[in-house]
Amino acid sequence: MFKPANAVQVRVSIDEMKPDVWRRLVLPVHWNLEHLHLGIQAAFNWWNYHLYEFRIGGLRYGEVETLTEDATDDDPRVFDQREVRLLDFEQGAVFSYHYDFGDGWRHTVAVEEFLTLAATPKHGSCVAGERARPPEDVGGVSGYERFLDIIADREDPEYAETIRWCGGYFDSEWFDLSMVDKDVRNALRSNVKRRLYQPKPKPVPKK
């Protein structure tokens, strides 16, 4: 007996980042694009206080009122993100998610596979990923490259201020699956709080 898909596996990666910064998520198939936005925010621990939109087939999807405030007649029309569900996509579909129009973080979202799980998922989950996302407000890809150069050189005149700004510690290779999965599971909670800084590694006890 055929059972319809109740979940979808997507891969989300930040564009122009080498090496790749990505997350693989398993999400309820009934989620709409607004839910997906919250899931991506949680997966990368973005702070969700900048504008965002989805670009799908040349069309824009997001919060219509917000995105059309300063729009001109030449700008593409904005459609309500809540009217598009993950179930509406085909396997193999690829589209774009933009966050923070100043820093210009663009993410590629790839619909990898539709799944039929034993129990319909009530929340999203993260099943794989690699590397830390850049610090919020670091200045986009070029700003992040400069940030990494500074924190790698204790002699840099901007080192002390920069390392303090990022919480005293930053590892570009950091990724904790259990922590990120917990974040994604709580993505739709209204009172969710983001980590301001990357967690510092626990000191190894001396023998």
C-alpha positions as CSV (number, residue, x, y, z in Angstrom):
1,M,0.0,0.0,0.0
2,F,1.4,3.4,-1.0
3,K,2.0,5.8,1.8
4,P,2.6,9.5,0.9
5,A,5.8,11.3,1.9
6,N,5.6,13.0,5.3
7,A,9.1,14.4,5.4
8,V,11.6,16.0,3.1
9,Q,15.4,16.0,3.2
10,V,17.1,19.2,2.1
11,R,20.7,20.4,2.0
12,V,21.3,24.1,2.7
13,S,24.7,25.6,2.0
14,I,26.1,29.2,2.2
15,D,27.1,30.4,-1.3
16,E,30.7,31.5,-2.1
17,M,32.2,29.8,1.0
18,K,35.3,27.6,0.6
19,P,35.4,25.1,2.1
20,D,31.7,24.5,2.1
21,V,29.5,25.5,5.1
22,W,26.3,23.3,5.0
23,R,23.5,21.6,6.9
24,R,21.4,18.6,5.9
25,L,17.9,18.9,7.4
26,V,14.9,16.5,7.6
27,L,11.7,18.6,7.8
28,P,7.9,18.0,7.9
29,V,6.6,18.0,4.4
30,H,3.7,20.3,5.4
31,W,6.1,23.1,6.4
32,N,5.8,26.3,4.3
33,L,8.6,28.7,3.4
34,E,8.2,30.7,6.6
35,H,8.8,27.5,8.6
36,L,11.7,26.7,6.3
37,H,13.2,30.2,7.0
38,L,13.0,29.5,10.7
39,G,14.6,26.1,10.2
40,I,17.5,27.5,8.3
41,Q,18.0,30.2,10.9
42,A,18.1,27.6,13.6
43,A,20.4,25.3,11.6
44,F,23.1,28.0,11.2
45,N,22.3,29.9,14.4
46,W,21.6,33.1,12.5
47,W,19.9,35.6,14.8
48,N,16.8,36.3,12.6
49,Y,16.8,40.0,12.9
50,H,17.6,41.0,9.3
51,L,15.4,40.9,6.2
52,Y,15.3,37.7,4.1
53,E,13.6,36.3,1.1
54,F,13.5,33.2,-1.1
55,R,14.2,33.3,-4.8
56,I,12.4,30.6,-6.7
57,G,12.3,30.5,-10.5
58,G,12.9,34.3,-10.7
59,L,10.1,35.1,-8.2
60,R,10.5,36.4,-4.7
61,Y,8.8,34.9,-1.7
62,G,8.8,36.4,1.8
63,E,6.9,38.8,4.0
64,V,5.1,40.7,1.4
65,E,4.5,44.0,3.3
66,T,8.0,44.2,4.5
67,L,9.7,43.4,1.2
68,T,7.5,45.8,-0.9
69,E,8.0,48.9,1.4
70,D,10.8,50.3,-0.8
71,A,10.1,48.4,-4.0
72,T,10.1,50.0,-7.4
73,D,8.0,49.1,-10.4
74,D,11.0,47.3,-11.9
75,D,11.4,44.9,-8.9
76,P,10.0,41.4,-9.1
77,R,6.7,40.9,-7.4
78,V,6.8,39.4,-3.9
79,F,4.6,36.4,-3.1
80,D,3.5,35.3,0.4
81,Q,5.9,32.7,1.6
82,R,3.2,31.0,3.7
83,E,1.4,29.9,0.5
84,V,4.2,27.6,-0.7
85,R,4.8,24.3,1.1
86,L,7.8,22.0,0.9
87,L,5.4,19.4,-0.5
88,D,4.9,21.7,-3.6
89,F,8.5,21.1,-4.7
90,E,9.9,18.3,-6.8
91,Q,12.8,16.1,-5.8
92,G,15.9,17.7,-7.2
93,A,14.5,21.3,-7.0
94,V,17.1,24.0,-6.2
95,F,16.3,27.5,-5.0
96,S,17.9,30.4,-3.1
97,Y,17.5,31.8,0.4
98,H,18.9,35.3,1.0
99,Y,19.4,36.6,4.6
100,D,20.7,40.0,5.7
101,F,20.7,42.1,2.5
102,G,23.6,44.2,3.9
103,D,26.0,41.3,4.4
104,G,24.3,39.5,1.5
105,W,24.3,35.9,2.8
106,R,22.9,33.7,0.0
107,H,22.1,30.1,0.7
108,T,21.4,27.3,-1.9
109,V,18.6,25.0,-0.9
110,A,18.5,21.6,-2.6
111,V,15.5,19.3,-2.2
112,E,17.3,15.9,-2.0
113,E,14.6,13.4,-1.2
114,F,11.1,12.9,0.0
115,L,10.8,10.5,2.8
116,T,8.0,8.3,4.4
117,L,8.9,8.0,8.0
118,A,7.2,5.6,10.4
119,A,5.8,8.5,12.4
120,T,5.0,11.9,10.9
121,P,7.6,14.3,12.2
122,K,6.4,17.1,14.5
123,H,9.5,19.2,14.1
124,G,12.6,19.5,12.0
125,S,16.0,17.8,12.6
126,C,19.6,18.2,11.5
127,V,21.2,15.0,10.4
128,A,24.6,16.2,9.0
129,G,26.6,19.3,8.4
130,E,30.1,20.9,8.4
131,R,31.7,24.0,9.7
132,A,30.6,27.1,11.6
133,R,28.7,29.8,9.9
134,P,30.4,33.2,9.8
135,P,29.6,35.6,12.8
136,E,26.5,37.6,12.4
137,D,27.2,41.2,11.0
138,V,30.8,40.2,10.0
139,G,30.4,42.0,6.7
140,G,29.6,39.3,4.2
141,V,32.1,36.9,2.5
142,S,34.9,39.5,2.2
143,G,34.4,40.6,5.7
144,Y,34.5,37.1,7.0
145,E,37.8,36.4,5.1
146,R,39.3,39.5,6.7
147,F,37.9,38.4,10.1
148,L,39.6,35.0,9.8
149,D,42.9,36.7,8.9
150,I,42.8,39.0,11.9
151,I,42.0,36.3,14.5
152,A,44.8,34.1,13.1
153,D,47.4,36.7,13.8
154,R,47.8,37.8,17.4
155,E,50.2,40.6,16.2
156,D,47.4,42.2,14.1
157,P,46.5,45.6,15.6
158,E,42.8,44.7,15.3
159,Y,43.2,41.3,16.9
160,A,42.2,42.2,20.5
161,E,39.1,44.1,19.5
162,T,38.0,41.5,17.0
163,I,38.4,38.5,19.2
164,R,36.5,40.3,21.9
165,W,33.7,41.1,19.5
166,C,33.2,37.5,18.6
167,G,33.1,36.4,22.2
168,G,36.8,35.5,22.7
169,Y,36.8,32.4,20.6
170,F,36.0,31.3,17.0
171,D,36.8,28.1,15.2
172,S,35.7,28.0,11.5
173,E,35.7,24.2,11.5
174,W,33.3,23.9,14.5
175,F,30.2,21.9,14.1
176,D,28.3,20.1,16.8
177,L,25.6,17.9,15.4
178,S,23.7,17.3,18.6
179,M,23.7,21.0,19.4
180,V,22.5,22.0,15.9
181,D,19.9,19.3,15.9
182,K,18.5,20.6,19.1
183,D,18.4,24.1,17.7
184,V,16.4,22.8,14.6
185,R,14.0,20.8,16.7
186,N,13.1,24.0,18.5
187,A,13.1,26.2,15.4
188,L,9.4,27.0,15.5
189,R,9.3,27.9,19.2
190,S,8.4,31.6,19.7
191,N,10.6,32.1,22.7
192,V,13.8,30.4,21.3
193,K,17.1,32.2,22.1
194,R,20.1,32.1,19.8
195,R,23.7,31.6,21.1
196,L,25.5,34.9,20.9
197,Y,28.8,33.3,20.5
198,Q,30.3,30.0,19.5
199,P,30.7,27.6,22.5
200,K,34.3,27.4,23.7
201,P,35.8,23.9,23.9
202,K,35.9,22.4,27.4
203,P,39.5,22.2,28.8
204,V,41.0,18.7,28.8
205,P,41.5,17.6,32.4
206,K,45.1,17.1,33.3
207,K,46.2,13.6,34.2
